[in-house]
Amino acid sequence: MTTTLRVDGQMPVDFGASGEAEILQNIATIVSTFQGTVPLGRAFGVDGSAIDQPPEIAKALLAASIIGAITDYEPRARVLQVDFEPQEEPQKLVPLIRLQFIQEGEVME
């Protein structure tokens, strides 16, 4: 099954989440966290250095970082595509992440 996740930092935390809801919540947390901000887990999250780049370069760098971070930290999902929602302010980037859930026992190619 595939789905698209919009990550704008507004997803509430559901401590009892399970299944696909848990995976989506984990991905939102990964994408909303900058590397270097988690004690004892400095590599967790996405690279924030793209922030100071021109919008098109920032989008490319951030998309690559999002794919890498999800691949590293949420093995139950496969990223199919990363786009960014158009905003009135071009410097504001809201990722739209198209995902496929990986079933237990399925081998990721």
C-alpha positions as CSV (number, residue, x, y, z in Angstrom):
1,M,0.0,0.0,0.0
2,T,1.2,3.5,-0.7
3,T,0.4,6.8,0.9
4,T,1.5,10.4,0.9
5,L,2.6,12.1,4.2
6,R,2.6,15.9,4.5
7,V,5.2,16.9,7.1
8,D,4.5,20.4,8.4
9,G,5.4,19.9,12.1
10,Q,1.8,19.8,13.2
11,M,1.3,16.1,13.6
12,P,0.2,15.3,17.2
13,V,2.0,12.5,19.0
14,D,-0.1,9.4,19.6
15,F,1.8,7.3,22.2
16,G,-0.5,4.3,21.5
17,A,0.0,4.4,17.7
18,S,0.6,1.0,16.0
19,G,0.9,-0.4,12.5
20,E,0.9,2.2,9.7
21,A,-0.1,5.1,12.0
22,E,3.1,4.3,14.0
23,I,5.2,4.2,10.9
24,L,3.8,7.6,9.7
25,Q,4.4,9.2,13.1
26,N,8.0,7.9,13.2
27,I,8.6,9.3,9.7
28,A,7.2,12.7,10.7
29,T,9.5,12.7,13.7
30,I,12.5,11.8,11.6
31,V,11.8,14.5,9.0
32,S,11.0,17.1,11.6
33,T,14.3,16.6,13.4
34,F,17.6,18.2,12.4
35,Q,20.8,16.1,12.7
36,G,22.8,17.1,15.7
37,T,19.9,17.9,17.9
38,V,19.4,14.5,19.6
39,P,21.8,13.8,22.4
40,L,23.4,10.4,21.9
41,G,21.9,10.2,18.4
42,R,23.6,13.1,16.6
43,A,23.1,11.4,13.1
44,F,19.3,11.0,13.7
45,G,17.1,13.2,11.4
46,V,17.7,15.3,8.3
47,D,20.6,17.5,7.4
48,G,19.6,21.1,8.1
49,S,22.4,22.7,6.1
50,A,20.1,23.0,3.1
51,I,18.2,25.7,4.8
52,D,20.6,28.5,3.7
53,Q,20.6,27.4,0.0
54,P,18.5,28.9,-2.8
55,P,15.0,27.2,-2.9
56,E,15.6,24.8,-5.7
57,I,19.0,23.6,-4.4
58,A,17.5,23.3,-0.9
59,K,14.7,21.1,-2.2
60,A,17.1,18.8,-3.9
61,L,19.4,18.5,-0.8
62,L,16.5,18.1,1.6
63,A,14.8,15.5,-0.6
64,A,18.1,13.4,-0.6
65,S,18.5,13.8,3.1
66,I,14.8,12.8,3.8
67,I,15.2,9.7,1.7
68,G,18.5,8.7,3.5
69,A,17.1,9.4,6.9
70,I,13.9,7.3,6.4
71,T,15.9,4.5,4.8
72,D,18.2,4.5,7.9
73,Y,15.7,4.9,10.7
74,E,12.4,3.5,9.5
75,P,12.9,0.1,7.7
76,R,9.2,-0.6,7.5
77,A,8.7,2.1,4.7
78,R,10.2,2.7,1.3
79,V,10.3,6.3,0.0
80,L,8.9,6.4,-3.6
81,Q,9.0,10.2,-4.1
82,V,9.7,13.5,-2.3
83,D,8.0,16.7,-3.5
84,F,7.4,20.0,-1.8
85,E,4.0,21.6,-1.4
86,P,3.8,25.0,-3.1
87,Q,3.9,27.9,-0.5
88,E,3.4,31.6,-0.7
89,E,6.8,32.0,0.8
90,P,9.3,30.2,-1.4
91,Q,11.8,29.7,1.5
92,K,9.2,27.6,3.4
93,L,9.5,23.9,2.5
94,V,6.7,21.5,3.4
95,P,7.7,18.0,2.2
96,L,5.1,15.6,0.7
97,I,6.6,12.1,0.9
98,R,5.1,9.3,-1.1
99,L,5.7,6.0,0.8
100,Q,5.1,2.3,0.4
101,F,4.8,0.2,3.5
102,I,7.0,-2.9,3.6
103,Q,5.2,-6.0,4.9
104,E,6.9,-8.2,7.5
105,G,9.2,-10.6,5.7
106,E,9.4,-8.6,2.5
107,V,12.9,-7.9,1.2
108,M,13.6,-4.3,0.3
109,E,15.2,-4.1,-3.2
